[in-house]
């Protein structure tokens, strides 16, 4: 152990309660990863059985599951994606975690180490494959570029996770990426219930991006189809056969069609682009393992992939936008109970003051806006709005507000509503306060002597 992490060996001859067969052993190191360090955390304390809803399996126990997670430069997203994994309603004693990280420039390694050490007693087993150096691939010009060497490395890691699951007789393997957040805690049960060899939960994003393709060309490139956007926008709902799923998907290792699936090496007849998701799509085609995408539930969100010239800061900003959009849609991200996101440093963006106007009877909107501003590192002062619903004509007259004679909204053809009057008065209250403050500043600047003002 070169990094001081925990290593808990299995008791001699102890049976494996999750994965039938011989006790779990240290997998062999990949020959192309000489500087890598492979860590294996084996079961410590186990939670009592019955967490979440049981799913059909072979016998009384739910199927065994391996969750495979790879992370690089994802410290900003991991507290949310790991938190989502924690809250999946699937028995943790039937779940193993396989995790890999390398080539990091941020705190990804530290975040994962802290989380794995915290959750180790909860899961059947935790395997950690970590490479602390180097931070870049030789041909990279930026942290978001994908040279051929990086594609091949990712393929080998995905294959290593698949081999681990097969060798240990797991029933399923769930692949997921560090910036995929499964807000639906029933995701595993819902996907298992589909009884498909390969099935993906459709993940939402800020744009037209998602984790599936509806069409693929004979050369292995993306093909536009009339089915994609109706599926992405849930204008048609269900589980649909597709030529590619990626990022987050569930593979049923009990199905015969899964036996020949592989990420690396590519199929002997493979001539398409050297890309991990396309290589796997070809493997599915060659093995006649049909993939499906399901959009009959809201499962979670996926970050839009950054462009090769983007920086880590660009990727972090994209993730903030994803988080805010999911919050608006009613599916907020919740952090892990073991690791926290990087600390924010809100400011006023150079303004004297930033006001948040909010009706006191809408505290949920206040909390949502406060969190949105905090995530964007904007500090504000909360001001109670004037509630137009509580105003009557006499109140409005006492405030000295008079409507323009004959005014009608040019779009709706009506006069102002009480809500619009309340909105105006809320902003007017701020304007009067700031106007008085500016007047006081002018008086101080002029150094006038006043006995009474």
Secondary structure, 3 states (H helix, E strand, C coil): CCCCCCCCCCCCCCCCCCCCCCCCCCCCCCCCCCCCEEEEECCCCCCCCCCCCCCCCCCCCCCCEEEEEEECCCHHHHHHHHHHHHCCCCCHHHEEEEEEEECCCCCHHHHHHHHHHHHCCCCCEEEEEEECCCCCCCCCCCCCCCCHHHHHHHHHHHHHHHHHHHHCCCCEEEEEECCEECCCCCHHHHHHCCCCCEEEECCECCCCCCCEECCECCCCCECCCCCHHHHHCCCCCCEEEECEECCCEEEECCCHHHHHCCCCCCCCCCCCCCCHHHHHHHHHHHHCCCEEEECCCCCCEECCCCCCCCCHHHHHHHHHHHHHHHHHCCCCCCCCCCCCCCCCCCECCCCCCCEEEECCCCHHHHHHHHHHHHHCCECCEEEECCCHHHCCHHHHHHCCCCCCCCCCCCCCCCCCCHHHHHHHHHHHHHHHHHHHHHHHHHHHHHCCCCCCC
